[in-house]
Amino acid sequence: MAKSMVERYEQLLRQDPTSSVFVELAKALLEKGDAARAIEVCEQGISHHPSSTVGRVLWGKALIHLGRPAEAMEQFDRAIAIEKDNPYAYNLIGEVLLQRGLYRSALPLLRKAVALQPNDGRVKLWLEQAQQALAGGPAPVFADLMGLEKTAPSSEGESDGEAKAEGDAAEPSPVAASPMAAARLRAAALGDTAKAATASGPGAARNAGARAAADLASAAAAGGRASVGDVPAREGDADSAGGVSASGSTADAGTSEDTAAGTGGARTRSGEHPAASAAGSSLGLIDRPVPVLVPSLGSELPSLDLSLSDEDDAPRPSGSEPESGARTGEGNEPPPQDSLGAASDTAGASEDPTSTGEGEAGTAPADSDDDVLLRSSEFTTAKPVIPAASADSDDDVLLRSSEFTTAKPVIPAASGGLLGDLPPPDPTAQNPVVARAQPATRGSGSKRSLLDDLPEASEAAGSAAKPKAGQPKQDTEALTAAYEKELRQKLVREAAKTSFLKRNGVKVAGVTALAMVLITIVVGFLRIRAATGGQTLNEALARAEDLITQDTRASLDGALQQLGRALEMDEGSSRAWALTAWTHALLFSDHGMSPEDRLKALEALEKPGVKEAAPGLVLTTNVLVADDRGREPARRALLTSMDESTEAQALAASILLASKDEKKALERFDRALRTSPANVRALVALGGYYLASEDFPHAIEMFEKARTKSPKHPVARIGQAEARLALEQELDASLADVAPLAEDKALPADLKSRQQLVHGRLLSAVGKHDEARTLLGKGTQGALAFDFQLALGAASRAAGKLDAAQAAYEAALKLQPKSDEAREGLGRTLLDRDRERDVLTRLEADSGRKVSLVRGAAYARLGDWKRARAELARTRVNERYPPEAVSLLALADAAEGNAPQARELLEKALAASKRPRNDMRLALGQVYWRERAFDKAQAQFEEAQKDPRDYEASCSLGRLLLSRGLPDMALKPLTQAVERNGAHGESRDALGRTLLAMGRTPEALKQFEAWQLDNPGSAAAHKGFALALFHAGRRKEAEGAAGRSAKLAPDDAEAHRLRAAILFASGDAKSGFSALERANKLDPKDPDTFCEIAHAFLRQGNVDNADAAFAAARREGSDATCGRVGELYVQLPGGGRGAARTLEDLASRAPTVWDKAFAQAAMARVLLGAGVLKDARAAAEEAVRLAPFQGRSHLALGLVALKQRQEAVAKASLLKAVELEPTDGPAYLALADVLVRESAELNRAVESYEAFLRLAGGSEEAGRVKKALPSLKKKAAR
């Protein structure tokens, strides 16, 4: 079957080389004995399954078979390394090593297996047996746990069947009926024959009288098998190891005997070590029959001596097979005839126990009884103990069964049996006494064998009991069987009379007393452990020291509990009292200044031996609990002390740090941390020093080290959050760490305020401004009121509540008028509100570096770069400027014409900075913008915009997009900028202009109105408001706002240009021209000013000058839409369809609605000239929709409607045009041409012609009007 299984597994493995079936194939190959092939299979399989523990173990086992133990151990190590805590690998490897007899190598693996599976009794038994084997005890006996070995096929079923048949006829089979024989066989080999005998033992207990005979018959059968199976020619072949029937007699008893002798003789195990094969081939207890000496009836038998016959020349029975060779180690002697005869007689004991005639007919050939070969499965580790025989006994052998399991005969590899290397015994020598096998364990309910309770026969008795040569064998055997039967019956009767308590009363009492003692000890031990928390004194003190080191309220309370237990164990422990004093001192100093803690600390110091045992703790305790009078002496004593304890050095460092002696303080901290690197108090104090010095990275490092030992330390958590906030790192994590402290009722009062402060600042930093302002507002009346006012001002400023921020900073200045932080905060708030001049008036010069930086920024906003440079020069430290000053100086360079130098400086500064500042990015973007590198500028602004608190970057990005004609894209960043800071005028202005450009005039008007109300002193606010009013058609209000803007900023060219447009719309052409001249003088390169000048010339009908102004606009601004549209507008009504297409494209790309309307009106006039009235009408209507308060749009619509003979529409549109543009001469001309067609409107027509001549008297149409006007006046007068 093994071969067929190998073939099947090989076929499966060929089909799928990655299959895990290689494990089963390796097992089958090992059973077959092909270790080399098994190694190949394991190596191949493990290449696909490197984590296969069983594969590694099988590989190692195969290597052991080939005699390569070092390589095998390497594979075992790899199997264990796959999963070190998996007991499976240790079980497998331990089992393999035990099976190979490598007990010393198996011990550590079995110990590890027991440690991993302490409840596995089988593995514990293996460990115990391996230890016994190393000490000279028996070899381990264990079942196959993991399936690495397979027991050879058993023939138990056959033997049991025959035994049952015999039992039905008469008495049980001799082999099956003897528990003693089973014990001997199991002790000898644990082979299949022993299993068969053991299995049939309970059935044989029904007849106590047949047990002795069955026992002898079993031994005789085993000897017969050994005599036939151990032929030298078959020593190495495990498959051929078997026995032959000892006799061919005709008696039924002989048949049963042959069957018992034949079963199991062929049982072997393939694939094992040669020693194991030898053991499997000789499973009998002895290798020849055991003759029995029969004493005379009636005599007393103090011990039962089983003698072996010594007749070497006894003839063989006719029915037995001749043996070609002698047994190994027996001098090739045939077995004695009387031994098999005794076994045969025993088999028929149920009918006539004294009859021996039939037994002799079926006995095996006689053999020499000079020595007895005892064969065991444990032969590999010890040699049998063979005591010297007595001089007067050479015919008998004393059989000592109690030594069978402890003797371990050693059989060399080349020998044929146990005593193969010994010289053949002298025929006349005395027979050796072999070791006894331990009796087999009886099952519950079975009767004891007669021979189980007999005393052992001494060696002298064995030698003296040898029968004389002439004594008849049949009589001796019959007497022995009869006497044994009688003795068994007697012992059974005595055992039945004796109760269990009488037999074992002393033992039971001893065990009970021992159990009571053990229970008392265990209960007492558990009570003591429970009372002390399961700790020893040293453990309690060590735990208390660890809790004290953590330095939290909870840990200090836990330390007091530990110290209480320690004092219960040893009330005189000076170390415990010293730690108790130190703990109460810490509670007094850091947690409430309780007088009770101070008193307990002082009481603990007075305990005997405390001052001598812990002088450092005494010094530190005195400092912490000293009153005002004793504080300075206690501190001097500590500072002058030579004590090197970590507590003393840490406290001394804190005292020196408070007295500003930083150098000595740092030295003391170093000594404290060298003594104990986990001193939390020293680490926290050192972190606080770095935090106050603004060395935030080192502060974070110290606090992290402290939290490694004490994760819940409140000071470390708060300090770490403050340092991270200063570096703007891990803000969310810091907030999550600090927020739970607000619920800690045990937090000291000073720490509560500090926690509330950093909590509010973190909320503001992550964008939760409203929550931050609410929380910070609660602390403005406490001990940290100044700090809370500063934090409240910063949170309000970040939330865009600049009025609240200004109030908070002003309150802080009242508390500390000379505080640079408060003055800086106030100045920056005023800058955010566009109050640059207020900054300069409220913050005095030479007030410190921070104030100078704010004043420099204010001058930069005003464009006064000279004074800005002077202020920024005061911010230098060791010839180095702060980053913000570098940005402002670069902007000054760019404004003064050194843009390349400014760009180079900012690029280098950004490259050298680990965390680039937003102000540098913003300045560099503005320099790029000045150099018209729009894409680079946009990239810098977008990067700076990622900061949720930066509004200037969003504003700059929106303004850049708006200047590039992309108002729709500019809307989002500008809206974001206004949301972040509603008082930022530049953001409001850009957002309002964007909304106007998109035609959302009402929304734009709201933005400008809110801005000018918030900052009424801002000229830009009034200018924007005027612009929105103008486009909304509110000309009168717009004129007032424009006037205020021009008054506040008389040098603002845009303000004068806007004022001019409003004046023209109001009908004051003269003032309008004056304002345009002022605007052009202030900014002679502004394309929008040139466009407005061109429109003024068009109102006068001066087309040539208008054309020149439009050309100037195109020259100064190539992307100015009004200049390109005006180029075609002056050519009206010419241009044709080509001009119309150009105007359509310009209208689609125009950035503002008024430019779009201008292009649409021009296109309508061009299409009108080309005769395309329908398209002209659509363009005119679109122009009116886009700019409803622009006169030229209505003019175009009126002209188209007039051409379409829609005089009513034309009249209404032209009337609207002259209303919106009262200085537009051509509009009056067109209106007069419509009115003149109606006789009722002749007077109005005359007025319109006169207005035209007054406004555009130099135009080409003026001559025609002048000729027709007199006759028209006469006609109107009629």
Secondary structure, DSSP 8 states (H G I E B T S, - for coil): -HHHHHHHHHHHHHH-TT-TTHHHHHHHHHHHT-HHHHHHHHHHHHHH-TT-HHHHHHHHHHHHHTT-HHHHHHHHHHHHHH-TT-HHHHHHHHHHHHHTT-HHHHHHHHHHHHHH-TT-HHHHHHHHHHHHHHTT--------SSSSS------HHHHHHHHHHHHHHSS--TTTT-HHHHHHHHHHT--HHHHHHHHTHHHHTT-GGGHHHHHHHHHHHHHHHHHHHT-GGGTT-STT-----S---SSHHHHHHHHHHHTTTT---TTS-HHHHHHHH--SSBSS--------TTS--SS--------TT----TTS---SS--TTTTT----HHHHHHHHHHHTTTT-TT--HHHHHT-------S---B--TTTTS---------TT-SS---B-GGGTTT------TT-SSTTTTS----TTS----B---------TT----TTTTS----HHHHHHT---TTS-HHHHHHHHHHHHHHHHHHHHHHHHHS-HHHHHHHHHHHHHHHHHHHHHHHHHHHHHHHHTTT--HHHHHHHHHHHHHH-SHHHHHHHHHHHHHHHHH-TT-HHHHHHHHHHHHHHHHHTT--HHHHHHHHHHHTSTTHHHH-HHHHHHHHHHH--HHHHHHHHHHHHH-----HHHHHHHHHHHHHTT-HHHHHHHHHHHHHH-TT-HHHHHHHHHHHHHTT-HHHHHHHHHHHHHH-TT-HHHHHHHHHHHHHHT-SHHHHHHHHGGGGG-TTS-HHHHHHHHHHHHHHHHHTT-HHHHHHHHHTTTTSTTHHHHHHHHHHHHHHTT-HHHHHHHHHHHHHH-TT-HHHHHHHHHHHHHTT-HHHHHHHS-TTS-HHHHHHHHHHHHHHT-HHHHHHHHHTT-BTTB--HHHHHHHHHHHHHTT-HHHHHHHHHHHHHH-SS--HHHHHHHHHHHHHTT-HHHHHHHHHHHTTSTT--HHHHHHHHHHHHTT-HHHHHHHHHHHHHH-TT-HHHHHHHHHHHHHTT-HHHHHHHHHHHHHH-TT-HHHHHHHHHHHHHTT-HHHHHHHHHHHHHH-TT-HHHHHHHHHHHHHHT-HHHHHHHHHHHHHH-TT-HHHHHHHHHHHHHTT-HHHHHHHHHHHHHH-TT-HHHHHHHHHTTTT--HHHHHHHHHHHHHH-SSHHHHHHHHHHHHHHHHHHT-HHHHHHHHHHHHHH-TT-HHHHHHHHHHHHHTT-HHHHHHHHHHHHHH-TT-HHHHHHHHHHHTTSGGGHHHHHHHHHHHHHHSTTSTTHHHHHHHHHHHHHHHH-
